[in-house]
Amino acid sequence: MASAGGPKEFVERELAPRRQGALKRRKVHIANGHKFVARFFRQPTFCSLCDKFIWGLGRQGYECQQCHQAVHKSCHDKVIAKCPGADESGKTIRARNEQLQQRFNIDIPHRFKEKTFKRPTFCDHCGSLLWGLFKQGCSCEVCKTNVHKRCIKFIPNLCGLDQAQLIHELDMIGTTAEAMMGTKKSQKVVYQSARPKAPKKEAAAAGGPCPPPPPP
């Protein structure tokens, strides 16, 4: 030990061992084929179900990984239409929504047409702003639904349907569209790795243990 009047001796602390190969996992909320994950929206965004602004700090709401539909965290389990971006190869959008159409007898396609908006307008599907000066997006000639051109392929055939009113009516009877379709509750939440696992060759190149040399 150092003397009382002399300089103090520096003793380095040992750091706790780090977890090797730990992966971040995030919740994926499954509802009607949608895979919703918490998302931080960098621009003003509105909910596609209740048409209200998504407030908050950090990850304010949920966004579908497949069709990019934006909703409140409290609204994600009330989504009516089945996700058109679900992995159902060989099926058209009408076939994907067949169960919904048979249940509610709804099969009314939208009549979208390019439009130039003279005021700031938000997409009724992904909730973000329609950017541009001319023909920023498309608007339905019947129900006045405004969407991006890239979002048209994800819009279900629900022209003229007030989804907020339908959700309210389903809440009054204590059910949801997903429950009426018989979706299993055990599949509502899954966990997904935030980044893929690095292969062994990349791990060795990054400084991991090298394989032994071949025998002569």
Sequence and secondary structure as in RCSB ss.txt:
>XXXX:A:sequence
MASAGGPKEFVERELAPRRQGALKRRKVHIANGHKFVARFFRQPTFCSLCDKFIWGLGRQGYECQQCHQAVHKSC
HDKVIAKCPGADESGKTIRARNEQLQQRFNIDIPHRFKEKTFKRPTFCDHCGSLLWGLFKQGCSCEVCKTNVHKR
CIKFIPNLCGLDQAQLIHELDMIGTTAEAMMGTKKSQKVVYQSARPKAPKKEAAAAGGPCPPPPPP
>XXXX:A:secstr
   SSS             TT   EEEEEEETTEEEEEE  SS  B TTT  B   SSS EEEETTT  EE TTT
GGG  S  TTSS TT  HHHHTHHHHHHH   B   EEEE  SS  B TTT  B  SSS  EEEETTT  EE GG
GGGG  SBTT  HHHHHHHHHHTT  HHHHTT  GGGSEEEEESS    HHHHHHTT         
